[in-house]
Amino acid sequence: MPARTRSRSLRERRREGGYTAILRSDRPVDERDDPQIAARGRDFNWRWVSLGLSVILIGLLVLFFQSSAFYVRTVEVRGLRYLTREEIFAFTEIAGYHLFWVDAEQVRANVLRSTTIADAQVRLDWPPNMVTITVQEREPVLAWEADGVVTWVDAAGRIMAEREPREDLPRIVAGMTPEAAVFASTQIDPALIFGALQLTELLPDVRVLSYDTFKGLGYRDAQGWDVWFGVGTNMPEKIAIYETIRDTLSAQGIPPGQIDVVDPDHPFYTIN
């Protein structure tokens, strides 16, 4: 059979029966070329990393809860003038607490229970100064004496403990009904405070005022009678009325027992 015929027959047989070509290579398979093997390698590495991180976090938690450095033994307090750091710490109610359980807002609310504190800010941090409290204390404007006990009063009428002798503060000596005394143990009527400040400003020689539940503010005149002004901020008008009555009685030689200008429209006086 001629060579051309044999070659043609071979091609025809290939077309009819088909041949499958197989590419072979002696190169070993690289694991990086196999996605499944590569993925298994990555999973293995991250599992170890995760385990290491977990061990570190557990160690930190144990240290955090076991170390005495994270338990509150004291606080840092700023802005103090009258109170002491120990008094503020007692108000916080967090002695022996772990830092993790300290609530800054609750600490602030506890500190504000002190009548001497007007405002407070609480900041939590890491040791050694884990709790820092910045306070703003109330400033007294007068001294209030009732039943021999002296307290301070601020401009809003809030009562606070007397912290030190303050001769510069006007003093009010109160004679009150039991019911009024209970209220005045924590809060004084601001109208009374304003009236007292006006009187002591207009009458600089008068540093001690009296207070009566019904007559309000007054004082004993140097010539021996009592004068009552009530409360409020219209003291200039009342003082002018009082001085007119006083001068008139003095000109007539009438010694008054008391002069009452609580109601400036209806002032009156008594005679000894």
LINFEN-V775779 format. One record per helix or strand of 2 or more residues. SS is the DSSP state (A for helix, B for strand). FROM is the first residue (numbers start at 1). TO is the last residue. If there is no record, write none. Layout:
<<SS:FROM:TO> <SS:FROM:TO>>
This chain:
<<A:3:17> <A:31:33> <A:35:66> <A:68:70> <B:76:78> <A:85:92> <A:99:101> <A:104:111> <B:117:124> <B:131:137> <B:140:146> <B:149:154> <B:158:161> <B:170:175> <A:178:184> <A:190:202> <B:208:212> <B:216:220> <B:226:230> <A:235:252> <B:256:260> <B:268:271>>
